[in-house]
Amino acid sequence: MHAATITGQVRSLLRQTTLDAACSVLPTETGGTLVHARLDPVDGSPHWTLT
């Protein structure tokens, strides 16, 4: 599980580095989108709440 977590973090880092490099050479304005979400289990239920 630990190795999968590290692999996911490295993949995200490489993806961001590639995006940064592309934005520095493309003739477009830099922009971004952020989505912040939280998943919480509902007590005593198999359901989850997305906030």
Biopython code that builds the backbone (N, CA, C, O; Angstrom):
import numpy as np
from Bio.PDB.StructureBuilder import StructureBuilder

atoms = [
    (1, "MET", "N", (0.827, -1.184, 0.000)),
    (1, "MET", "CA", (0.000, 0.000, 0.000)),
    (1, "MET", "C", (0.879, 1.258, 0.000)),
    (1, "MET", "O", (0.581, 2.237, -0.684)),
    (2, "HIS", "N", (1.956, 1.213, 0.773)),
    (2, "HIS", "CA", (2.848, 2.370, 0.837)),
    (2, "HIS", "C", (3.471, 2.665, -0.534)),
    (2, "HIS", "O", (3.559, 3.821, -0.948)),
    (3, "ALA", "N", (3.896, 1.618, -1.222)),
    (3, "ALA", "CA", (4.512, 1.801, -2.546)),
    (3, "ALA", "C", (3.509, 2.392, -3.531)),
    (3, "ALA", "O", (3.881, 3.223, -4.359)),
    (4, "ALA", "N", (2.245, 1.980, -3.457)),
    (4, "ALA", "CA", (1.214, 2.523, -4.346)),
    (4, "ALA", "C", (0.988, 4.003, -4.065)),
    (4, "ALA", "O", (0.775, 4.786, -4.990)),
    (5, "THR", "N", (1.033, 4.384, -2.805)),
    (5, "THR", "CA", (0.871, 5.792, -2.429)),
    (5, "THR", "C", (2.008, 6.628, -2.990)),
    (5, "THR", "O", (1.774, 7.690, -3.567)),
    (6, "ILE", "N", (3.225, 6.162, -2.825)),
    (6, "ILE", "CA", (4.398, 6.885, -3.337)),
    (6, "ILE", "C", (4.345, 6.978, -4.860)),
    (6, "ILE", "O", (4.642, 8.027, -5.432)),
    (7, "THR", "N", (3.965, 5.880, -5.516)),
    (7, "THR", "CA", (3.863, 5.875, -6.983)),
    (7, "THR", "C", (2.847, 6.910, -7.451)),
    (7, "THR", "O", (3.097, 7.624, -8.422)),
    (8, "GLY", "N", (1.717, 7.000, -6.782)),
    (8, "GLY", "CA", (0.703, 7.993, -7.126)),
    (8, "GLY", "C", (1.215, 9.409, -6.951)),
    (8, "GLY", "O", (0.932, 10.275, -7.779)),
    (9, "GLN", "N", (1.963, 9.660, -5.890)),
    (9, "GLN", "CA", (2.523, 10.992, -5.654)),
    (9, "GLN", "C", (3.552, 11.352, -6.720)),
    (9, "GLN", "O", (3.574, 12.485, -7.203)),
    (10, "VAL", "N", (4.402, 10.399, -7.090)),
    (10, "VAL", "CA", (5.408, 10.640, -8.132)),
    (10, "VAL", "C", (4.718, 10.899, -9.469)),
    (10, "VAL", "O", (5.126, 11.791, -10.213)),
    (11, "ARG", "N", (3.684, 10.132, -9.779)),
    (11, "ARG", "CA", (2.943, 10.324, -11.028)),
    (11, "ARG", "C", (2.336, 11.731, -11.083)),
    (11, "ARG", "O", (2.398, 12.395, -12.118)),
    (12, "SER", "N", (1.757, 12.178, -9.983)),
    (12, "SER", "CA", (1.181, 13.524, -9.930)),
    (12, "SER", "C", (2.256, 14.596, -10.098)),
    (12, "SER", "O", (2.045, 15.593, -10.789)),
    (13, "LEU", "N", (3.397, 14.388, -9.469)),
    (13, "LEU", "CA", (4.510, 15.330, -9.585)),
    (13, "LEU", "C", (4.996, 15.427, -11.025)),
    (13, "LEU", "O", (5.224, 16.526, -11.530)),
    (14, "LEU", "N", (5.156, 14.287, -11.686)),
    (14, "LEU", "CA", (5.609, 14.293, -13.081)),
    (14, "LEU", "C", (4.585, 14.934, -14.003)),
    (14, "LEU", "O", (4.951, 15.659, -14.928)),
    (15, "ARG", "N", (3.310, 14.674, -13.761)),
    (15, "ARG", "CA", (2.244, 15.272, -14.568)),
    (15, "ARG", "C", (2.264, 16.800, -14.424)),
    (15, "ARG", "O", (2.119, 17.517, -15.414)),
    (16, "GLN", "N", (2.443, 17.297, -13.194)),
    (16, "GLN", "CA", (2.492, 18.735, -12.953)),
    (16, "GLN", "C", (3.732, 19.354, -13.592)),
    (16, "GLN", "O", (3.658, 20.448, -14.152)),
    (17, "THR", "N", (4.857, 18.672, -13.512)),
    (17, "THR", "CA", (6.085, 19.174, -14.127)),
    (17, "THR", "C", (5.926, 19.290, -15.635)),
    (17, "THR", "O", (6.368, 20.270, -16.234)),
    (18, "THR", "N", (5.297, 18.293, -16.249)),
    (18, "THR", "CA", (5.050, 18.324, -17.695)),
    (18, "THR", "C", (4.129, 19.477, -18.045)),
    (18, "THR", "O", (4.355, 20.172, -19.036)),
    (19, "LEU", "N", (3.092, 19.689, -17.244)),
    (19, "LEU", "CA", (2.152, 20.790, -17.492)),
    (19, "LEU", "C", (2.854, 22.133, -17.375)),
    (19, "LEU", "O", (2.644, 23.019, -18.203)),
    (20, "ASP", "N", (3.683, 22.288, -16.354)),
    (20, "ASP", "CA", (4.433, 23.537, -16.182)),
    (20, "ASP", "C", (5.335, 23.803, -17.380)),
    (20, "ASP", "O", (5.424, 24.935, -17.855)),
    (21, "ALA", "N", (6.005, 22.761, -17.870)),
    (21, "ALA", "CA", (6.894, 22.921, -19.029)),
    (21, "ALA", "C", (6.090, 23.312, -20.264)),
    (21, "ALA", "O", (6.515, 24.178, -21.029)),
    (22, "ALA", "N", (4.947, 22.690, -20.466)),
    (22, "ALA", "CA", (4.111, 23.010, -21.626)),
    (22, "ALA", "C", (3.588, 24.444, -21.538)),
    (22, "ALA", "O", (3.570, 25.155, -22.543)),
    (23, "CYS", "N", (3.168, 24.871, -20.363)),
    (23, "CYS", "CA", (2.643, 26.232, -20.198)),
    (23, "CYS", "C", (3.720, 27.291, -20.434)),
    (23, "CYS", "O", (3.412, 28.409, -20.846)),
    (24, "SER", "N", (4.972, 26.945, -20.175)),
    (24, "SER", "CA", (6.037, 27.937, -20.354)),
    (24, "SER", "C", (6.383, 28.165, -21.827)),
    (24, "SER", "O", (6.974, 29.193, -22.159)),
    (25, "VAL", "N", (6.028, 27.231, -22.721)),
    (25, "VAL", "CA", (6.361, 27.400, -24.137)),
    (25, "VAL", "C", (5.145, 27.648, -25.024)),
    (25, "VAL", "O", (5.303, 28.096, -26.160)),
    (26, "LEU", "N", (3.941, 27.371, -24.537)),
    (26, "LEU", "CA", (2.744, 27.598, -25.337)),
    (26, "LEU", "C", (2.330, 29.068, -25.271)),
    (26, "LEU", "O", (2.465, 29.705, -24.227)),
    (27, "PRO", "N", (1.828, 29.607, -26.386)),
    (27, "PRO", "CA", (1.438, 31.026, -26.403)),
    (27, "PRO", "C", (0.046, 31.248, -25.809)),
    (27, "PRO", "O", (-0.790, 31.902, -26.432)),
    (28, "THR", "N", (-0.210, 30.721, -24.631)),
    (28, "THR", "CA", (-1.507, 30.896, -23.983)),
    (28, "THR", "C", (-1.308, 31.412, -22.569)),
    (28, "THR", "O", (-0.231, 31.294, -21.984)),
    (29, "GLU", "N", (-2.383, 31.989, -22.036)),
    (29, "GLU", "CA", (-2.359, 32.435, -20.649)),
    (29, "GLU", "C", (-2.363, 31.206, -19.737)),
    (29, "GLU", "O", (-2.971, 30.186, -20.062)),
    (30, "THR", "N", (-1.699, 31.310, -18.627)),
    (30, "THR", "CA", (-1.709, 30.224, -17.661)),
    (30, "THR", "C", (-3.004, 30.272, -16.877)),
    (30, "THR", "O", (-3.442, 31.346, -16.465)),
    (31, "GLY", "N", (-3.615, 29.134, -16.671)),
    (31, "GLY", "CA", (-4.851, 29.053, -15.909)),
    (31, "GLY", "C", (-4.861, 27.781, -15.096)),
    (31, "GLY", "O", (-3.975, 26.937, -15.222)),
    (32, "GLY", "N", (-5.858, 27.656, -14.275)),
    (32, "GLY", "CA", (-5.931, 26.446, -13.470)),
    (32, "GLY", "C", (-7.316, 26.243, -12.915)),
    (32, "GLY", "O", (-8.137, 27.160, -12.878)),
    (33, "THR", "N", (-7.555, 25.038, -12.491)),
    (33, "THR", "CA", (-8.822, 24.670, -11.870)),
    (33, "THR", "C", (-8.503, 23.878, -10.615)),
    (33, "THR", "O", (-7.595, 23.048, -10.601)),
    (34, "LEU", "N", (-9.253, 24.141, -9.575)),
    (34, "LEU", "CA", (-9.055, 23.428, -8.321)),
    (34, "LEU", "C", (-10.400, 22.902, -7.847)),
    (34, "LEU", "O", (-11.392, 23.629, -7.816)),
    (35, "VAL", "N", (-10.416, 21.634, -7.482)),
    (35, "VAL", "CA", (-11.601, 21.036, -6.883)),
    (35, "VAL", "C", (-11.168, 20.468, -5.538)),
    (35, "VAL", "O", (-10.251, 19.652, -5.455)),
    (36, "HIS", "N", (-11.841, 20.912, -4.497)),
    (36, "HIS", "CA", (-11.523, 20.418, -3.157)),
    (36, "HIS", "C", (-12.754, 19.663, -2.666)),
    (36, "HIS", "O", (-13.836, 20.242, -2.575)),
    (37, "ALA", "N", (-12.607, 18.407, -2.356)),
    (37, "ALA", "CA", (-13.732, 17.586, -1.905)),
    (37, "ALA", "C", (-13.323, 16.775, -0.688)),
    (37, "ALA", "O", (-12.147, 16.501, -0.450)),
    (38, "ARG", "N", (-14.349, 16.403, 0.073)),
    (38, "ARG", "CA", (-14.102, 15.584, 1.265)),
    (38, "ARG", "C", (-15.137, 14.464, 1.288)),
    (38, "ARG", "O", (-16.332, 14.711, 1.128)),
    (39, "LEU", "N", (-14.673, 13.236, 1.487)),
    (39, "LEU", "CA", (-15.545, 12.071, 1.602)),
    (39, "LEU", "C", (-15.559, 11.614, 3.051)),
    (39, "LEU", "O", (-14.509, 11.368, 3.644)),
    (40, "ASP", "N", (-16.750, 11.502, 3.614)),
    (40, "ASP", "CA", (-16.888, 11.036, 4.994)),
    (40, "ASP", "C", (-17.862, 9.871, 5.046)),
    (40, "ASP", "O", (-18.926, 9.926, 4.429)),
    (41, "PRO", "N", (-17.509, 8.811, 5.777)),
    (41, "PRO", "CA", (-18.443, 7.689, 5.910)),
    (41, "PRO", "C", (-19.629, 8.107, 6.780)),
    (41, "PRO", "O", (-19.471, 8.855, 7.745)),
    (42, "VAL", "N", (-20.820, 7.615, 6.425)),
    (42, "VAL", "CA", (-22.015, 7.853, 7.232)),
    (42, "VAL", "C", (-22.047, 6.774, 8.310)),
    (42, "VAL", "O", (-21.972, 5.584, 8.005)),
    (43, "ASP", "N", (-22.158, 7.189, 9.566)),
    (43, "ASP", "CA", (-22.123, 6.240, 10.691)),
    (43, "ASP", "C", (-23.146, 5.119, 10.527)),
    (43, "ASP", "O", (-24.325, 5.367, 10.272)),
    (44, "GLY", "N", (-22.677, 3.886, 10.676)),
    (44, "GLY", "CA", (-23.550, 2.727, 10.635)),
    (44, "GLY", "C", (-24.176, 2.447, 9.284)),
    (44, "GLY", "O", (-25.184, 1.747, 9.199)),
    (45, "SER", "N", (-23.594, 2.983, 8.233)),
    (45, "SER", "CA", (-24.166, 2.836, 6.899)),
    (45, "SER", "C", (-23.046, 2.567, 5.896)),
    (45, "SER", "O", (-21.903, 2.960, 6.125)),
    (46, "PRO", "N", (-23.368, 1.900, 4.785)),
    (46, "PRO", "CA", (-22.347, 1.709, 3.756)),
    (46, "PRO", "C", (-22.199, 2.938, 2.851)),
    (46, "PRO", "O", (-21.445, 2.901, 1.878)),
    (47, "HIS", "N", (-22.905, 4.014, 3.162)),
    (47, "HIS", "CA", (-22.912, 5.217, 2.323)),
    (47, "HIS", "C", (-21.856, 6.231, 2.771)),
    (47, "HIS", "O", (-21.340, 6.172, 3.887)),
    (48, "TRP", "N", (-21.561, 7.142, 1.882)),
    (48, "TRP", "CA", (-20.585, 8.191, 2.132)),
    (48, "TRP", "C", (-21.212, 9.554, 1.834)),
    (48, "TRP", "O", (-22.149, 9.650, 1.041)),
    (49, "THR", "N", (-20.694, 10.603, 2.470)),
    (49, "THR", "CA", (-21.127, 11.964, 2.202)),
    (49, "THR", "C", (-20.004, 12.692, 1.501)),
    (49, "THR", "O", (-18.869, 12.694, 1.977)),
    (50, "LEU", "N", (-20.310, 13.317, 0.364)),
    (50, "LEU", "CA", (-19.325, 14.107, -0.386)),
    (50, "LEU", "C", (-19.592, 15.578, -0.106)),
    (50, "LEU", "O", (-20.687, 16.082, -0.353)),
    (51, "THR", "N", (-18.590, 16.250, 0.405)),
    (51, "THR", "CA", (-18.699, 17.682, 0.714)),
    (51, "THR", "C", (-17.688, 18.443, -0.109)),
    (51, "THR", "O", (-17.606, 19.667, -0.008)),
]
sb = StructureBuilder()
sb.init_structure("model")
sb.init_model(0)
sb.init_chain("A")
sb.init_seg("    ")
for serial, (resi, resn, name, xyz) in enumerate(atoms, 1):
    if name == "N":
        sb.init_residue(resn, " ", resi, " ")
    sb.init_atom(name, np.array(xyz, "f"), 0.0, 1.0, " ", f" {name:<3s}", serial, name[0])
structure = sb.get_structure()
